[in-house]
Amino acid sequence: MNEQITQADLTAENHLMIGGVDTLALAKKYQTPLYVYDTGEIRSEIKAFKQVFEANQVDYQISYASKAFSTVAMYQVIAQEGIHCDVVSGGELYTAKQAGFPMSRVSFHGNNKSEAELTMALDNGVGCIIVDNFYELKLLSKLAAARAQQTTIMLRVAPGISAHTHEYISTGQADSKFGFDLNSGQADLAVKQAQAAPFLDLVGIHCHIGSQIFELNGFKMIVDKLVTLFARWQRELNFYPRIINVGGGFGVKYTSADQPLLPTEFVDAIIKETVAQTQAQQVPMLEIWIEPGRSLVATAGMTLYTIGSSKEIPGIRKYLAVDGGMGDNIRPALYHAKYEAVLAKDPTLPSEEVVSIAGKYCESGDMLIWDQQLPATKPGDVLAVLDTGAYGYSMASNYNRNPRPAVVFCEDGHSQVVVQRETYTDLTRLDVPLITKTKTGH
């Protein structure tokens, strides 16, 4: 049995459960492919973060990085848990607003926010705008001044620290599209320009070094570098940051080969390093912000598929095809991300073969899992791919004109659809037929 599954995750018949609900019943009721979340696990992760901060008696904010998974229902869950969220587009901001999420608890990220998006943020009283570059700083200053609207901002910086992660999700190095560079003096100039803007209130600095990080050193280096910088800014610029936002990127366990620290261990180390460095640099203690996304939702979610065709190449490989694939989980194709799967009807059955799980999309690269050990399977069996809660639905597409799956939340033995399955009608809803000219004779 997969080491991430315990007897508590099984029904009396050994069917896999999530949130106390039988996955076979979910597949039958809602069809497949299907994204399923245990919202109780998400709530537990949030509570664990809170406990670490409160045990250390520091001021803090937990801001959910909603790009990992953003729907109306998800914003409602984090609103119920009393934390912040960050958005990276007008669409995410709109979704949060539709969910009734308090706009004062929203921060707005992005390296190329449009004037319309910044105006939308100002119109809705977004709590904090994370300014990424000089163009945005000038534009936002102009918009805020025209409205005489006091606007809280942080500056995103590129600290020159590269996390040990995939190059596509490493963001803290100097050569990055994100943030003001520290080493060249861009950040100093940005602080001066923000100070000179009458309607911008610069409260802190944000950085993010990457995703799926398994080591503490990068976060400790961020804290050391930023607090040292803050001490210099106090002396030279009379700027006293109140907030240090270290982003997220706390690694999670996708496969048995992953050995991450607990997300709370990262936070405890960040807190202790901040306390030590502010004391050493004689800087007032800072409010600490984190932005967990993946670490809140990845392991809380799974995707259910129905097995269809199979293909065996003697002496080479056996393929099992499922009714989804890269349209609902692009990460294996994009990042070579690895997942593990179990047979939903009984994850305790002994493995009988090694198979590779192929999607239904017309691409050779549409492979979800290579070399997965499974019991004997047959067409119609339900396969559960584990830990797909982050960047599955949010990166889903209609490639090959396939409708996107439904999303179901499960908690305490109850299930609820929170995103309906798309239909073929939905696929053409925005299409506009070509208007042709009428041919006339001569």
C-alpha positions as a Python dict, from the first residue, in 0.01 Angstrom:
ca = {
    (1, 'M'): (0, 0, 0),
    (2, 'N'): (121, 352, -77),
    (3, 'E'): (294, 489, 235),
    (4, 'Q'): (83, 807, 224),
    (5, 'I'): (-236, 603, 271),
    (6, 'T'): (-332, 461, 610),
    (7, 'Q'): (-612, 231, 721),
    (8, 'A'): (-806, 544, 822),
    (9, 'D'): (-819, 639, 452),
    (10, 'L'): (-1006, 318, 361),
    (11, 'T'): (-1366, 205, 389),
    (12, 'A'): (-1457, -132, 543),
    (13, 'E'): (-1435, -273, 187),
    (14, 'N'): (-1086, -120, 145),
    (15, 'H'): (-1206, 147, -100),
    (16, 'L'): (-998, 464, -94),
    (17, 'M'): (-1163, 755, 87),
    (18, 'I'): (-1104, 1129, 87),
    (19, 'G'): (-1258, 1355, 348),
    (20, 'G'): (-1448, 1054, 475),
    (21, 'V'): (-1612, 987, 136),
    (22, 'D'): (-1569, 671, -75),
    (23, 'T'): (-1385, 762, -398),
    (24, 'L'): (-1573, 496, -595),
    (25, 'A'): (-1898, 659, -490),
    (26, 'L'): (-1757, 997, -595),
    (27, 'A'): (-1656, 866, -937),
    (28, 'K'): (-2001, 714, -987),
    (29, 'K'): (-2189, 1024, -872),
    (30, 'Y'): (-1980, 1296, -1036),
    (31, 'Q'): (-1807, 1103, -1320),
    (32, 'T'): (-1438, 1120, -1410),
    (33, 'P'): (-1193, 1278, -1451),
    (34, 'L'): (-1263, 1450, -1122),
    (35, 'Y'): (-1066, 1679, -893),
    (36, 'V'): (-1143, 1601, -528),
    (37, 'Y'): (-1028, 1792, -217),
    (38, 'D'): (-1031, 1712, 153),
    (39, 'T'): (-1111, 2060, 284),
    (40, 'G'): (-1063, 1942, 641),
    (41, 'E'): (-695, 1883, 560),
    (42, 'I'): (-663, 2237, 420),
    (43, 'R'): (-810, 2378, 740),
    (44, 'S'): (-571, 2167, 948),
    (45, 'E'): (-268, 2297, 756),
    (46, 'I'): (-378, 2657, 815),
    (47, 'K'): (-424, 2592, 1186),
    (48, 'A'): (-77, 2435, 1205),
    (49, 'F'): (81, 2749, 1056),
    (50, 'K'): (-109, 2968, 1302),
    (51, 'Q'): (6, 2760, 1597),
    (52, 'V'): (373, 2803, 1504),
    (53, 'F'): (344, 3180, 1480),
    (54, 'E'): (146, 3209, 1800),
    (55, 'A'): (384, 2983, 1991),
    (56, 'N'): (666, 3219, 1893),
    (57, 'Q'): (458, 3525, 1990),
    (58, 'V'): (525, 3730, 1677),
    (59, 'D'): (304, 3944, 1455),
    (60, 'Y'): (225, 3762, 1132),
    (61, 'Q'): (2, 3710, 833),
    (62, 'I'): (-63, 3390, 640),
    (63, 'S'): (-149, 3485, 282),
    (64, 'Y'): (-273, 3196, 69),
    (65, 'A'): (-105, 3199, -274),
    (66, 'S'): (-426, 3143, -461),
    (67, 'K'): (-264, 3080, -799),
    (68, 'A'): (-217, 2724, -669),
    (69, 'F'): (-595, 2672, -674),
    (70, 'S'): (-849, 2952, -698),
    (71, 'T'): (-1224, 2905, -705),
    (72, 'V'): (-1509, 3079, -527),
    (73, 'A'): (-1538, 2793, -278),
    (74, 'M'): (-1164, 2792, -204),
    (75, 'Y'): (-1168, 3163, -125),
    (76, 'Q'): (-1465, 3097, 103),
    (77, 'V'): (-1270, 2830, 293),
    (78, 'I'): (-973, 3056, 359),
    (79, 'A'): (-1205, 3342, 454),
    (80, 'Q'): (-1364, 3111, 712),
    (81, 'E'): (-1017, 3036, 848),
    (82, 'G'): (-941, 3406, 887),
    (83, 'I'): (-627, 3432, 676),
    (84, 'H'): (-520, 3657, 388),
    (85, 'C'): (-479, 3566, 22),
    (86, 'D'): (-275, 3694, -267),
    (87, 'V'): (-397, 3720, -623),
    (88, 'V'): (-196, 3761, -943),
    (89, 'S'): (-458, 3876, -1194),
    (90, 'G'): (-781, 4062, -1235),
    (91, 'G'): (-951, 3725, -1279),
    (92, 'E'): (-833, 3595, -943),
    (93, 'L'): (-930, 3925, -780),
    (94, 'Y'): (-1275, 3904, -937),
    (95, 'T'): (-1319, 3545, -817),
    (96, 'A'): (-1221, 3642, -462),
    (97, 'K'): (-1471, 3928, -473),
    (98, 'Q'): (-1745, 3694, -600),
    (99, 'A'): (-1669, 3474, -300),
    (100, 'G'): (-1723, 3766, -63),
    (101, 'F'): (-1358, 3754, 44),
    (102, 'P'): (-1264, 4067, 243),
    (103, 'M'): (-1072, 4290, 3),
    (104, 'S'): (-872, 4437, 291),
    (105, 'R'): (-712, 4092, 332),
    (106, 'V'): (-602, 4066, -32),
    (107, 'S'): (-256, 4142, -170),
    (108, 'F'): (-209, 4181, -546),
    (109, 'H'): (101, 4034, -712),
    (110, 'G'): (216, 4023, -1074),
    (111, 'N'): (502, 4143, -1291),
    (112, 'N'): (285, 4316, -1553),
    (113, 'K'): (-35, 4440, -1392),
    (114, 'S'): (-237, 4639, -1642),
    (115, 'E'): (-379, 4983, -1572),
    (116, 'A'): (-724, 4822, -1569),
    (117, 'E'): (-613, 4567, -1308),
    (118, 'L'): (-455, 4833, -1085),
    (119, 'T'): (-768, 5044, -1118),
    (120, 'M'): (-976, 4740, -1025),
    (121, 'A'): (-759, 4688, -717),
    (122, 'L'): (-799, 5052, -612),
    (123, 'D'): (-1174, 5048, -678),
    (124, 'N'): (-1213, 4744, -454),
    (125, 'G'): (-988, 4863, -171),
    (126, 'V'): (-733, 4582, -201),
    (127, 'G'): (-529, 4569, 120),
    (128, 'C'): (-182, 4572, -34),
    (129, 'I'): (-33, 4593, -381),
    (130, 'I'): (301, 4417, -428),
    (131, 'V'): (484, 4648, -672),
    (132, 'D'): (714, 4458, -906),
    (133, 'N'): (892, 4716, -1126),
    (134, 'F'): (949, 5085, -1199),
    (135, 'Y'): (679, 5101, -1467),
    (136, 'E'): (419, 4977, -1220),
    (137, 'L'): (549, 5203, -941),
    (138, 'K'): (507, 5510, -1161),
    (139, 'L'): (167, 5400, -1294),
    (140, 'L'): (28, 5318, -951),
    (141, 'S'): (158, 5643, -806),
    (142, 'K'): (-22, 5835, -1083),
    (143, 'L'): (-348, 5642, -1037),
    (144, 'A'): (-347, 5680, -658),
    (145, 'A'): (-269, 6052, -681),
    (146, 'A'): (-548, 6114, -934),
    (147, 'R'): (-793, 5965, -685),
    (148, 'A'): (-620, 6105, -376),
    (149, 'Q'): (-638, 5745, -247),
    (150, 'Q'): (-387, 5630, 11),
    (151, 'T'): (-254, 5294, -107),
    (152, 'T'): (-52, 5039, 88),
    (153, 'I'): (232, 4877, -104),
    (154, 'M'): (525, 4643, -67),
    (155, 'L'): (815, 4621, -308),
    (156, 'R'): (908, 4284, -452),
    (157, 'V'): (1282, 4235, -470),
    (158, 'A'): (1503, 3980, -645),
    (159, 'P'): (1744, 3891, -365),
    (160, 'G'): (1999, 3705, -576),
    (161, 'I'): (1930, 3378, -395),
    (162, 'S'): (1844, 3076, -608),
    (163, 'A'): (1654, 2788, -454),
    (164, 'H'): (1734, 2427, -541),
    (165, 'T'): (1428, 2368, -757),
    (166, 'H'): (1321, 2339, -1121),
    (167, 'E'): (1442, 2635, -1330),
    (168, 'Y'): (1086, 2726, -1432),
    (169, 'I'): (977, 2770, -1068),
    (170, 'S'): (1294, 2931, -931),
    (171, 'T'): (1229, 3303, -889),
    (172, 'G'): (1472, 3457, -640),
    (173, 'Q'): (1787, 3471, -852),
    (174, 'A'): (1912, 3803, -992),
    (175, 'D'): (1830, 3698, -1349),
    (176, 'S'): (1454, 3684, -1300),
    (177, 'K'): (1153, 3857, -1454),
    (178, 'F'): (1029, 3932, -1101),
    (179, 'G'): (1114, 4219, -870),
    (180, 'F'): (1366, 4498, -817),
    (181, 'D'): (1724, 4372, -821),
    (182, 'L'): (1907, 4416, -490),
    (183, 'N'): (2263, 4385, -611),
    (184, 'S'): (2247, 4663, -873),
    (185, 'G'): (2081, 4921, -647),
    (186, 'Q'): (1741, 4905, -818),
    (187, 'A'): (1570, 4834, -486),
    (188, 'D'): (1728, 5143, -324),
    (189, 'L'): (1599, 5362, -606),
    (190, 'A'): (1253, 5203, -584),
    (191, 'V'): (1238, 5280, -211),
    (192, 'K'): (1327, 5645, -279),
    (193, 'Q'): (1060, 5674, -550),
    (194, 'A'): (798, 5512, -327),
    (195, 'Q'): (887, 5747, -41),
    (196, 'A'): (843, 6044, -273),
    (197, 'A'): (496, 5932, -388),
    (198, 'P'): (244, 6115, -167),
    (199, 'F'): (-31, 5852, -182),
    (200, 'L'): (181, 5537, -154),
    (201, 'D'): (249, 5388, 189),
    (202, 'L'): (547, 5154, 166),
    (203, 'V'): (515, 4908, 454),
    (204, 'G'): (755, 4628, 366),
    (205, 'I'): (952, 4415, 128),
    (206, 'H'): (852, 4092, -44),
    (207, 'C'): (1061, 3821, -204),
    (208, 'H'): (1007, 3466, -322),
    (209, 'I'): (1291, 3231, -409),
    (210, 'G'): (1100, 2949, -577),
    (211, 'S'): (872, 2653, -526),
    (212, 'Q'): (897, 2297, -397),
    (213, 'I'): (1193, 2382, -171),
    (214, 'F'): (1323, 2115, 66),
    (215, 'E'): (1597, 2306, 252),
    (216, 'L'): (1598, 2576, 520),
    (217, 'N'): (1914, 2755, 408),
    (218, 'G'): (1752, 2961, 133),
    (219, 'F'): (1495, 3107, 370),
    (220, 'K'): (1758, 3183, 635),
    (221, 'M'): (1969, 3357, 370),
    (222, 'I'): (1668, 3569, 267),
    (223, 'V'): (1608, 3682, 623),
    (224, 'D'): (1978, 3760, 682),
    (225, 'K'): (2009, 3956, 359),
    (226, 'L'): (1688, 4155, 399),
    (227, 'V'): (1733, 4245, 765),
    (228, 'T'): (2087, 4363, 692),
    (229, 'L'): (1942, 4569, 407),
    (230, 'F'): (1673, 4712, 635),
    (231, 'A'): (1937, 4828, 881),
    (232, 'R'): (2116, 5015, 602),
    (233, 'W'): (1792, 5166, 474),
    (234, 'Q'): (1714, 5294, 822),
    (235, 'R'): (2053, 5466, 838),
    (236, 'E'): (2069, 5597, 482),
    (237, 'L'): (1708, 5644, 367),
    (238, 'N'): (1520, 5687, 694),
    (239, 'F'): (1301, 5397, 584),
    (240, 'Y'): (1177, 5160, 851),
    (241, 'P'): (1009, 4855, 694),
    (242, 'R'): (740, 4704, 915),
    (243, 'I'): (684, 4380, 721),
    (244, 'I'): (913, 4112, 584),
    (245, 'N'): (732, 3887, 338),
    (246, 'V'): (938, 3577, 255),
    (247, 'G'): (684, 3424, 15),
    (248, 'G'): (622, 3051, 11),
    (249, 'G'): (759, 2754, -177),
    (250, 'F'): (760, 2506, 112),
    (251, 'G'): (811, 2162, -43),
    (252, 'V'): (554, 1883, -20),
    (253, 'K'): (570, 1507, -63),
    (254, 'Y'): (455, 1396, -407),
    (255, 'T'): (627, 1056, -417),
    (256, 'S'): (805, 820, -181),
    (257, 'A'): (1136, 966, -305),
    (258, 'D'): (1048, 1312, -167),
    (259, 'Q'): (1161, 1379, 188),
    (260, 'P'): (1047, 1733, 265),
    (261, 'L'): (1047, 1908, 599),
    (262, 'L'): (711, 1988, 749),
    (263, 'P'): (592, 2329, 626),
    (264, 'T'): (575, 2439, 989),
    (265, 'E'): (947, 2364, 1027),
    (266, 'F'): (1023, 2620, 758),
    (267, 'V'): (811, 2878, 935),
    (268, 'D'): (965, 2811, 1275),
    (269, 'A'): (1313, 2858, 1126),
    (270, 'I'): (1209, 3180, 950),
    (271, 'I'): (1069, 3321, 1274),
    (272, 'K'): (1373, 3235, 1481),
    (273, 'E'): (1612, 3375, 1219),
    (274, 'T'): (1413, 3698, 1196),
    (275, 'V'): (1418, 3743, 1574),
    (276, 'A'): (1792, 3677, 1589),
    (277, 'Q'): (1882, 3903, 1297),
    (278, 'T'): (1666, 4198, 1400),
    (279, 'Q'): (1829, 4188, 1742),
    (280, 'A'): (2177, 4159, 1593),
    (281, 'Q'): (2118, 4443, 1344),
    (282, 'Q'): (1930, 4658, 1600),
    (283, 'V'): (1625, 4669, 1378),
    (284, 'P'): (1272, 4677, 1526),
    (285, 'M'): (1107, 4335, 1515),
    (286, 'L'): (917, 4285, 1190),
    (287, 'E'): (574, 4145, 1112),
    (288, 'I'): (639, 3820, 921),
    (289, 'W'): (429, 3727, 619),
    (290, 'I'): (431, 3391, 442),
    (291, 'E'): (251, 3291, 123),
    (292, 'P'): (182, 2917, 126),
    (293, 'G'): (-2, 2784, -178),
    (294, 'R'): (112, 2436, -271),
    (295, 'S'): (171, 2341, 94),
    (296, 'L'): (-193, 2415, 179),
    (297, 'V'): (-364, 2234, -108),
    (298, 'A'): (-133, 1987, -288),
    (299, 'T'): (-170, 1685, -61),
    (300, 'A'): (-533, 1771, 15),
    (301, 'G'): (-632, 1694, -343),
    (302, 'M'): (-638, 1397, -577),
    (303, 'T'): (-763, 1332, -928),
    (304, 'L'): (-987, 1036, -1010),
    (305, 'Y'): (-969, 883, -1356),
    (306, 'T'): (-1131, 586, -1529),
    (307, 'I'): (-895, 340, -1695),
    (308, 'G'): (-967, 269, -2062),
    (309, 'S'): (-738, 116, -2318),
    (310, 'S'): (-402, -47, -2262),
    (311, 'K'): (-106, -120, -2486),
    (312, 'E'): (175, -363, -2415),
    (313, 'I'): (502, -356, -2605),
    (314, 'P'): (672, -690, -2525),
    (315, 'G'): (994, -642, -2336),
    (316, 'I'): (956, -262, -2332),
    (317, 'R'): (653, -118, -2156),
    (318, 'K'): (284, -145, -2078),
    (319, 'Y'): (70, 167, -2113),
    (320, 'L'): (-259, 223, -1932),
    (321, 'A'): (-468, 508, -2072),
    (322, 'V'): (-706, 714, -1858),
    (323, 'D'): (-983, 957, -1949),
    (324, 'G'): (-784, 1269, -1860),
    (325, 'G'): (-422, 1375, -1886),
    (326, 'M'): (-225, 1688, -1968),
    (327, 'G'): (-543, 1895, -2001),
    (328, 'D'): (-616, 1852, -1631),
    (329, 'N'): (-256, 1811, -1509),
    (330, 'I'): (9, 1978, -1724),
    (331, 'R'): (282, 1956, -1459),
    (332, 'P'): (434, 1622, -1569),
    (333, 'A'): (475, 1754, -1923),
    (334, 'L'): (584, 2104, -1817),
    (335, 'Y'): (809, 2033, -1518),
    (336, 'H'): (864, 1656, -1537),
    (337, 'A'): (669, 1651, -1210),
    (338, 'K'): (625, 1309, -1054),
    (339, 'Y'): (312, 1162, -895),
    (340, 'E'): (198, 829, -757),
    (341, 'A'): (-131, 649, -818),
    (342, 'V'): (-336, 379, -649),
    (343, 'L'): (-627, 163, -750),
    (344, 'A'): (-926, 323, -579),
    (345, 'K'): (-1116, -2, -524),
    (346, 'D'): (-838, -139, -300),
    (347, 'P'): (-502, 38, -251),
    (348, 'T'): (-388, -254, -31),
    (349, 'L'): (-381, -509, -315),
    (350, 'P'): (-29, -632, -397),
    (351, 'S'): (137, -496, -709),
    (352, 'E'): (139, -733, -1005),
    (353, 'E'): (281, -519, -1284),
    (354, 'V'): (463, -200, -1371),
    (355, 'V'): (268, 30, -1603),
    (356, 'S'): (293, 383, -1734),
    (357, 'I'): (-16, 602, -1710),
    (358, 'A'): (-95, 779, -2036),
    (359, 'G'): (-350, 1051, -2095),
    (360, 'K'): (-602, 1070, -2377),
    (361, 'Y'): (-459, 1382, -2541),
    (362, 'C'): (-306, 1372, -2889),
    (363, 'E'): (52, 1428, -2773),
    (364, 'S'): (332, 1177, -2711),
    (365, 'G'): (426, 1384, -2407),
    (366, 'D'): (85, 1333, -2248),
    (367, 'M'): (210, 1101, -1976),
    (368, 'L'): (95, 1137, -1615),
    (369, 'I'): (318, 875, -1450),
    (370, 'W'): (603, 657, -1572),
    (371, 'D'): (666, 313, -1424),
    (372, 'Q'): (392, 288, -1164),
    (373, 'Q'): (349, -38, -974),
    (374, 'L'): (-17, -145, -968),
    (375, 'P'): (-232, -453, -910),
    (376, 'A'): (-397, -608, -1215),
    (377, 'T'): (-645, -362, -1367),
    (378, 'K'): (-925, -372, -1619),
    (379, 'P'): (-1110, -109, -1823),
    (380, 'G'): (-1355, 80, -1602),
    (381, 'D'): (-1140, 66, -1288),
    (382, 'V'): (-1095, 399, -1108),
    (383, 'L'): (-739, 521, -1068),
    (384, 'A'): (-658, 783, -805),
    (385, 'V'): (-356, 1004, -873),
    (386, 'L'): (-254, 1141, -536),
    (387, 'D'): (-149, 1489, -424),
    (388, 'T'): (-276, 1680, -728),
    (389, 'G'): (-437, 1965, -535),
    (390, 'A'): (-193, 2235, -649),
    (391, 'Y'): (-166, 2366, -1005),
    (392, 'G'): (-400, 2108, -1154),
    (393, 'Y'): (-732, 2285, -1200),
    (394, 'S'): (-566, 2629, -1206),
    (395, 'M'): (-349, 2528, -1507),
    (396, 'A'): (-612, 2316, -1682),
    (397, 'S'): (-694, 2371, -2048),
    (398, 'N'): (-939, 2270, -2317),
    (399, 'Y'): (-670, 2123, -2540),
    (400, 'N'): (-815, 1890, -2805),
    (401, 'R'): (-1149, 2051, -2715),
    (402, 'N'): (-1184, 1845, -2402),
    (403, 'P'): (-1406, 1989, -2127),
    (404, 'R'): (-1238, 2060, -1795),
    (405, 'P'): (-1330, 1831, -1502),
    (406, 'A'): (-1558, 1912, -1212),
    (407, 'V'): (-1419, 1994, -868),
    (408, 'V'): (-1566, 1839, -553),
    (409, 'F'): (-1496, 1931, -190),
    (410, 'C'): (-1526, 1657, 73),
    (411, 'E'): (-1529, 1705, 450),
    (412, 'D'): (-1658, 1498, 740),
    (413, 'G'): (-1814, 1238, 510),
    (414, 'H'): (-2000, 1486, 289),
    (415, 'S'): (-1929, 1592, -69),
    (416, 'Q'): (-2024, 1898, -271),
    (417, 'V'): (-1959, 2011, -628),
    (418, 'V'): (-1782, 2348, -617),
    (419, 'V'): (-1697, 2370, -989),
    (420, 'Q'): (-1930, 2213, -1241),
    (421, 'R'): (-1797, 1990, -1517),
    (422, 'E'): (-1772, 2173, -1846),
    (423, 'T'): (-1991, 2054, -2133),
    (424, 'Y'): (-1937, 2050, -2507),
    (425, 'T'): (-2173, 2347, -2523),
    (426, 'D'): (-1939, 2538, -2292),
    (427, 'L'): (-1653, 2476, -2535),
    (428, 'T'): (-1821, 2674, -2814),
    (429, 'R'): (-1999, 2931, -2599),
    (430, 'L'): (-1750, 3207, -2681),
    (431, 'D'): (-1697, 3106, -3044),
    (432, 'V'): (-1829, 3347, -3305),
    (433, 'P'): (-1928, 3203, -3646),
    (434, 'L'): (-1760, 3355, -3949),
    (435, 'I'): (-1972, 3611, -4130),
    (436, 'T'): (-1937, 3545, -4501),
    (437, 'K'): (-2012, 3786, -4781),
    (438, 'T'): (-2299, 3694, -5012),
    (439, 'K'): (-2176, 3616, -5360),
    (440, 'T'): (-2353, 3805, -5634),
    (441, 'G'): (-2361, 3717, -5999),
    (442, 'H'): (-2252, 3943, -6283),
}
